[in-house]
Structure formats: structure tokens, C-alpha cells
């Protein structure tokens, strides 16, 4: 009975993890990812010329084309639930890659704690459905392959080929492959000086070089490297994910401190036991520092800690379990057994309730990719645009560009969207943000880009300035305002039911 109770508890915990993974919020770029994926699948080719924005001024480097195609196929198969299933499948594969790399000596209760740490460390990024999910999976798989012991030349060749193919696929899924390649390079560089026989070190150097070359196997060839060299960096002030941990509030800092705390304990234990792996510690240190500077890297830090440092926790944890006193047989034994049986029954009841609740939450979560009201315009705004037959060039708020592409293209072309550097130059992006936040520059920018409509958050200061210039509100709501050159009647806007909004909206 006790064993069955433990199994039920573990099943309940796994169901709770699935429930957390299944909760999904719509990222502002989700509309674009699915639409661009549809275009790729329909054309059976990757488009390099943008047809959605009138302000795009550079060739389109869609480095996430394969991830977007997979996202579209999931959506085409089962709409929103298909996207949720894709996300949960990716996260469970990530969890499997990490958990299967743990040493067998790691007790079950500590495995559960490590799972909890992994869920906490990845929840901020795993909450959305976006191409970065594939980076989480592939990074976990890469770490698993790096720490796996190889005994024969055949196994070494197999691992090398797997790493090379992984990097080739990763370069077509998401830009996070840079983190993977950097980790692989650091692992190899330290291994050359400190780890293994000479032939194994030579094999790792060759593998790393081949993996780097494999990333050129993409629609843009070496130009993808050139593009990333020019665009990837710390200077993305408008994107929350790219801000330092300490600038995002106590919750993010708390998660980082928890992960860092576990890392410190594991490293300290390794050093004390004389079993420190310099490669693992170097990777964890690199990602710990980088994630403190860029929040988006926190998930990679959590994956590195839970994968690379689990072995370091085994001696301390096993000693703790072994030090527990054994119960001697005696008069109190039956009473103790009775208490154990009662505890098992209680655990079974609690486990059953948690399991049922988690499955119910997962079912509800699968039905809706939630749209948070604070991130998107009112549904009435979309209906107003459709009812008025709006056509032409629309100056859009940055986060609403791909939402507008989904709902109004090809009748409407946008001025800016979440693709940023992939289709817009730095000058174009800067110009748009100056329009949003520096009303005195509005007229010069409008004279240059010549929009027919302007769709912005209602609270921006530039709104009143535009109305004084003669721009007429065609729709005005609590969150957004649509401005045009001339008033229009349009059709009455139907009443929109209240309640949660699910992708794709309106």
C-alpha cells in the first residue's frame, strides 16, 4: 500500500507539472509566427521579401522559419489546443532530457525537488507559445549528450553526429542556438586542457568545429551569422525579456536567487568532495552571470544547474538518507506500522485530489491560449476596423503589429511589428519609438512615412497632439484609439461578450 501511495503521489506531481506547462498566454508575436508559418508551408519556401509592412527596409531574415511552420501545422490540426499540445510536448521532452541525465543514485524525493526547481526556473519563458520552446528542448538534449559517458569509438562518433545534426536543426528553429554553440565551445575549450585522453579531446574539437559549420545549413547560409552578429546584443530596451533580472522586480530576482542558491550548494559540495567538473561549473557560471544581465537566459541557467550539477548533490543527499535511524522490532512496531498505513491512506487521498484537480486544470488550459487584456486592444477596436472597411497604411503600436497582420492583412499594411531587426533597420525602429514617445517629432515622421491610419494605445501623449492636428478618432476605447484623416460612419459595432479572450481573438 505504501508503495502504491508513493506512485500515486508521483503521478499527481507529474499531473501538476503538466497543468503548469499547459497554462498558456498569447505572446504579441504569436499571430505572426502562425501566419508566417502558414506562408512557408503554402509556398514550400522561405520568403525573403516582406509583404506585410510598408515600412520594412531590409531583406527578411526569418531565422525561426522552421519553428513557425511547426506552429502553423499544430494550429491547422487543432487550432488553439493544437498549439498548447505542441508546447506541452516540447516541455515534457525537455523535462525527460534533464531527468534522464540524472544519476541513478539520486533518491526519488530529490528528483521531485529538482523537477520543481526546473519548473520554477523555466515558467517565465515556458508560459508562452513561441519558437524559444524549441531552444529549451534542444539545449536540454545538448547538455544530456555532453555529460553522457562514451566508452567506444563508435559511441563517440554517434554522439558527434548527433551534436552536429542538433545544431543544424537548431539554427533553423530559433536564435537560441547561439547559447548552445557557446556552451559547446566553452565545454570543449576547458576539456582540451583538463579532461580526457588526447583522442577524445581531438574528437570534441572536431565535433565543435563541425557543429559550428552545420549552422550554415539554413536558407541564408553564412549570412545568418552576419545577421546575428549585427543584431544580437544587450541593447534591447523595449523588450522585457532582454532586461536585467534586477530590473524586473522581486519575483524574477527571487527565481534567479533560488537557482543560483542550488548551484552554489552543488558546486561547494563538489569542491569539498574533490569531484568538481570544471566544464560543468564553467557553463553554469557563464549562464548565471549572463542570465542576471538578460532575463531571457534564465531558463538556460536553470537547465544547466538541474542537468550539470545533479551529480554533485548525490553524496550529500544519500548520506542524509543513510543517516536516518532504523526502526528496531519491538512492542511499538505494530503501532508504527499502523501509523505508516494511515499515512499511506492519507497520501493516497491527497494524491487523488491533486491528480483530479491537475487533470481538470490541464483540460481547461488546453481549450484556450489566453489573451491578457493589458497587452492587446479591445475586441471592439478590431470589429470597428473591419466594419469601416479600413484599407491602406496603418501606423501601429509595436506590440499590435502582428495582431493587425493576422486580422487585417492584406487590406492593411503595418508600420512596425515584432519582427524588429529581421525586416526593419535600427533607424526605422528608432523613428517609430520617437513618434510614440516624443510628440514634438510627430509631424516630420508622419510626413516621411505617410500613414492613412494610426492605431495606438489611448493613453499616449501623442494622441491629443494628433487630434489637434486634425486626425479624427474613428474608434476610441479604454485601451486604444484609431485615428484617420477623415471621419466615417461605418457599421454599428456589435456587442462583444465579456469573458476570457483566446487566441486568435479578436
Buried (B, 14 or more C-beta within 10 A) or exposed (E): EBEEBBEBBBBBBBBBBBBBBBBBBBBBBBBBBBBBBBBBBEEEEBBEEBEBBBBBEBEBBBBBBBBBBBBBBBBEEEBBBBBBBBBBBBBBBBBBBBBEBBEEEBBEEBBBBBBBBBBBBBBBBBBBBBBBBBBBBBBBBBBBBBBEEBEEEEEBEEBBEBBBEBBBBBBBBBBBBBBBBBBBBBBBBBBBEEBEEEEBBEBBBEBBEBBBEBBBBBBBEEEBBEBBEEBEEEEBEEEEBBBBBEEBEEEBBEBBEBBBEBBBBBBEBBEEEEEBBBBBBBBBBBBBEBBBEBBBBBBBBBBBBBBBBBBBBBBBBBEEEEEEEEEEEEEEEEEEEEEBEEEBEEBBEBBBEBBEBBBEBBEEBBEBBBBEEEBBBBBBBBBBBBBBEBEBBBBBBBBBBBBBBBBBBEEBBBBBBBBBBBBBEEEBBEBBEBBBEEBEEBEEBBEEBEBBBBBBBBEBEBBEBBBEEEBEBBBBBEBBBBBBBEEEEBEEBEEEEEEEBBBBBB
